[in-house]
Amino acid sequence: MAAQVSDADRPDGAAGEPAYAPEPTLPEPVRQRVVALASAALSGLPLDEVPLPLRRLAKFAPNRRARLAGSAIAAQLAGDPLFRQRVSGRVLEEAADLGTAVLEGACPAAADPVEVAAIAYLARPPGWLEMVEAAGEIVRAETDSAAVAESLRDAEQRVARAEHDRAVAKVEADKLRDELARLREEAAGLREENRTLGRSVRELQAKEKRASELVATEKGRLARALADHDAELRRLRARLAEAEATAGANRQNAKEARQVDDARLWLLLETIGQAAVGLRRELALEPSHLLPADVVAAESAARPGAETNRARALDADDPARLDQLLALPKAHLVVDGYNVTKTGYPDVSLEQQRSRLVSGLGGIAAQTGAEVTVVFDGAERVVGLPPTPRGVRVLFSRKGETADELIRRLVRAEPAGRPIVVISSDREVADGVRRHGAYPLGSLTLIRRLGRV
């Protein structure tokens, strides 16, 4: 890198040297010493005399400054003559006699060449390039001398180790020769023994071969017999397992069918019996000697156009109709859960809807004694089931099945003749259960009835 050097940049005011001089390549020790001297001199310079790139480093300790910003300091010294002149002034003051000697070109023989070259680079007296080059030659000579000395030491150490290894190898060679002679004697004896053993081994191998052939023949015969036996055993076991599975399935199916039929028959007989008892109690019939034929004449002579008493008609959503149906013997109330809750109280969460409906149905079950089943969609999405009151059954549809399908399965499972009340505003559900003999009522009927629980 070339830097412009003026006469004012030279402390002695030497003239006649070229205006431009190439920056020399400093030996590494000289460059490090130049950076250290400049870093120490920065501490004594006013902040406005420090170049802008180095001002942020002015507060650092000299050693840290040299370590972190060595390249930046070296670049400023090479490219900023005024900054280099200010630094050289501080360095010459610190160097005292040595600095004066460098400026005069008469360096003491005992002076450190690296220190002399660093001061000469900063002060740049006449002949400073020669001083730097001379310092570089001295540093390189010292480095080469140290390398040669190190090489000599390594060579001497290698020679010593080689002598020691040679002596050890000689002793080991003598031991190995003795051991080799002993081993040769043992080898001769072993070879003779080996020949004897070899003959014995060959004889034994011939006998073993004949025995192996006999064993292989017998093994083949036994393997074929065993394979046939195993195949027959597997076939029999498969047939036995198939027969046991078929018998077990038949027994289980027969048992389940018998249980279902027994339950349906018992429930139907219980319903018929309680209905007959209730009808006899409600009509309160007394023994009568009147026969049906006796009233034919009286019925025909009755005044035509006579008005008969008619029962009060009930609205479709009147809770009284639900009470009449639940008063029937062995009545079964089936509720489409979310159809009712989303009609009655849709503003609360699904969990609160379920809890509120199940609690209300517990009150109806306790008042009427009817069997109550409430059906919800999607058991896999339900978290935190409410406690089930006594007399209330809570069912969730399986994956791939809707609550409507589960309700229709419940109705089909009941015996014909049992009173079944289905609460749902879904027309498809109502039409489907009506075909199986159930009584469909709207969700609003149950909501009004729950308001009285």
Summary of the structure (lengths in Angstrom):
residues: 453
radius of gyration: 59.5
end to end distance: 103.1
largest distance: 167.8
contacts: 1186
relative contact order: 0.05
helix: 68%
strand: 6%
